[in-house]
Amino acid sequence: MMSLLIFESIHYVMIAEEILKKGNIDYTLVSIPKALAPECGMALKVSCEVKDTITRILENEGIQPLKVFEH
C-alpha cells in the first residue's frame, strides 16, 4: 500500500523532496487531480510502512503535509 503526501503548494513539495533526497529516502513525485488538492497538482508517493517516519522527519524540518491519502 502507498500513501500520498499532499502539500499546500509546489514550493513545499520541492522542499520535502529535497529533505527526502538528503535522507536517501525512497519516494515518487506524482501529479494528482485538482479534486484532491486544488492549490497544488503534485504530491509525494511513499510506502505506507515509512509514512509515519517520513512525516516526522518533515515535521522536524518545519514541513507538514496538508493531507495524507492511503491507497
VENKACOR-V276475 format. One record per residue. RES is the residue in three letters. OMEGA is omega in whole degrees, 0 to 359 (999 if undefined). Layout:
res:omega
RES:OMEGA
RES:OMEGA
This chain:
res:omega
MET:182
MET:176
SER:173
LEU:176
LEU:184
ILE:184
PHE:182
GLU:184
SER:178
ILE:177
HIS:180
TYR:176
VAL:181
MET:177
ILE:179
ALA:179
GLU:179
GLU:179
ILE:181
LEU:177
LYS:180
LYS:180
GLY:180
ASN:182
ILE:181
ASP:176
TYR:174
THR:175
LEU:184
VAL:173
SER:182
ILE:178
PRO:178
LYS:179
ALA:179
LEU:182
ALA:183
PRO:183
GLU:182
CYS:183
GLY:181
MET:178
ALA:174
LEU:178
LYS:182
VAL:177
SER:179
CYS:181
GLU:182
VAL:183
LYS:182
ASP:178
THR:180
ILE:179
THR:178
ARG:179
ILE:180
LEU:179
GLU:177
ASN:178
GLU:178
GLY:180
ILE:180
GLN:177
PRO:176
LEU:180
LYS:173
VAL:177
PHE:175
GLU:179
HIS:999
